[in-house]
Amino acid sequence: MQTKLQQEVRKAVEVLRRGGVILYPTDTVWGLGCDATNAEAVERIYAIKQRDPSKSMLVLVDSEARAEAFVDEMPPIAWDLIEVSADPLTIIYPKGKNLAPNLTAADGSIGIRVTSEAFSKALCEAFHAPVVSTSANFSGQPAPAIFSEIDEALKQRVDYVVDFRRDDFEKKRPSGIIKLMKNGTFAILRK
């Protein structure tokens, strides 16, 4: 017998494999997600959010090893940052690869976060690919920390709303963001 988490992961993976968009809980805020290698699905998220396509989105992966498959070069400092971070941390790598071209920034960089939250980690493991993670809100509006804060109109625009952690009222913050530079230095963009 499958647990509720397993059932919801299975349903969400089916939608992702069809190129669909899901609304799901992450290790930070509620997010919109799709297959990060599918340009059409990525375009749908931009349209749903009414977001400028020049603003890149990040991806979630389930492990450091999986992250390495989507960056041109994994600087040694990245391993250290992932290992020592107690809170969710998005690392912006200088150059992404094997992702939808409309997902990376104009300079080729990509934000990747290794998730440890139960649902999003299980989702990434079962999907065997990175999943887009962008806050489940219309562009310019506040990110929803809990399910009840998500705009009803946004819920109607996705292909599947995950039925897991909807009753979780613990408000989480967006992740910290560190940008790695090609020369080995880094900048803290958000704590």
Secondary structure, DSSP 8 states (H G I E B T S, - for coil): ---HHHHHHHHHHHHHHTT--EEE--SSS-EEE-BTT-HHHHHHHHHHHT--TTS--EEEESSHHHHHTTBS---HHHHHHHHH-SS-EEEEES-B-SS-TTTS-TTS-EEEEE--SHHHHHHHHHHTS-EEEEESS-TTS---SSGGGS-HHHHTTSSEE--SSTT--------EEEEE-TTS-EEEEE-
